[in-house]
Amino acid sequence: MAFRRKLYDEMLQWKQQRNGSTALLIRGARRVGKSTLVTEFAKNEYDAHIIIDFSNASKQINALFEDMMDLDLFFFQLQNIFNVRLTERKSVIVFDEVQLQPLARQAIKHLVKDGRYDYIETGSLLSIKKNVANIVLPSEESKLTLHPMDFDEFRWATGDNVTPDFIKEAFEKKMDVGDAVHRRWMRDLRLYMLVGGMPQAVDTYLKTNSLQEVDLIKRDILQLYDDDFYKIDSTGKASQLFAAIPGQLSGNAMRYQVSSVLENQDAERMGSLVADMADSMVVNIAYHANDPNVGLGMSKNLNFYKMFLADTGLFVTLAFKDKAYTENLVYQKLLSDKLEANLGYVYENLVAQMLKASGNELYYYTFPSDSGKHNYEIDFLLSRGAKLCPIEVKSSGYNSHRSLDVFSEKYSSRIDRRYLAYTKPLRKDAETTLLPIYMVGLV
């Protein structure tokens, strides 16, 4: 189940450019494929490797990290335990699930300084207090994030190595690819939305061609995440907030309404809990920017946010987790390309996922109409150079993009390009680019 991942090339850059001066930390949610990716990298790019999986490491291995004074002895013992001979500057030691052994992460400072080998760490929930308590976090870490498989990686997994390049070419040339090609690309995208980007779900689909089997795998992953949220917060509040994400998005509210899920909660406590949930990388948080300007992070409102799932395939399953697969409306509607407007929040989750995977932080903006009778909303704001790119998401037609028009008029001096992400072919409507959703990651 070793799929082609874009992060592999970034890992190669780290190896070549850093040359052992830092360790590499691969962050990501559980089950996104960190261990598989790192194992393949170690096998392909080094003469020898040792992989320590702290989820099942023995007491003997864990005890090695309690005393790092004698590194010669440390390496001697490690090589003998794993029966591997390491070659200086041509070998790598992997600390898999490093959050489970904080002393190993603390040791990175000394191991990197020693310089004999390369070091790669993988982990999730890395900033949760119990995982960093009483240790000195190393500054000698280069950090990369592994997201669920994106649409390109999904196509590669199915054996399609050309469509991602064609989509990129069409985007760059502003090309009308024609209805037949567009329909095929949208059909492929809808399949991706249903299967999702979790490698285990993708592998199951490829082996069984059964979305019902895929749904069972996704339910198992969701249960795993639910168990993790109880580790974050034993009261179950994080679990409840997570389960309510589809309902919150379907309500079309301008923010996540915590009070409709949990009563009488302290705002500061909720902010800390949401930050821990974001650290799990199971969710993507879009914060409200109080001032829609280039420095979006400077006006981020920590108490005004929307919450998405990091994987839309999991989102689809979570939305109807209380129903059997055969009753899952989203599966039926997406497969037949008849997703109603009131299920458009599935596409909004997908756009959030695509933007996050392509390296963007998520922000949105709301503002009242001149009459004050209603509010306008820009679904996503991207900072590009000295300008902004507002994005509005629609699941079907584009008869109106009033919020985008009013926003662009109000802040005309701040706008670079503006996009309506939707399900139709690439078009231009005055100053607005009507962008098929499969191109969103290229913006």
Helices and strands as residue ranges (DSSP letters): H 7-18, E 23-27, H 34-45, E 48-53, H 59-64, H 71-82, E 91-96, G 98-100, H 102-114, E 118-123, H 129-132, E 141-145, H 151-157, H 163-172, H 179-195, H 199-208, H 211-232, H 237-243, H 245-250, G 258-260, H 267-279, E 283-289, G 296-299, E 300-309, H 312-319, G 325-327, H 329-335, G 341-343, H 345-357, E 363-368, E 375-378, E 380-384, E 387-393, H 402-410, G 412-414, E 418-422, E 427-429, E 432-436, G 437-442
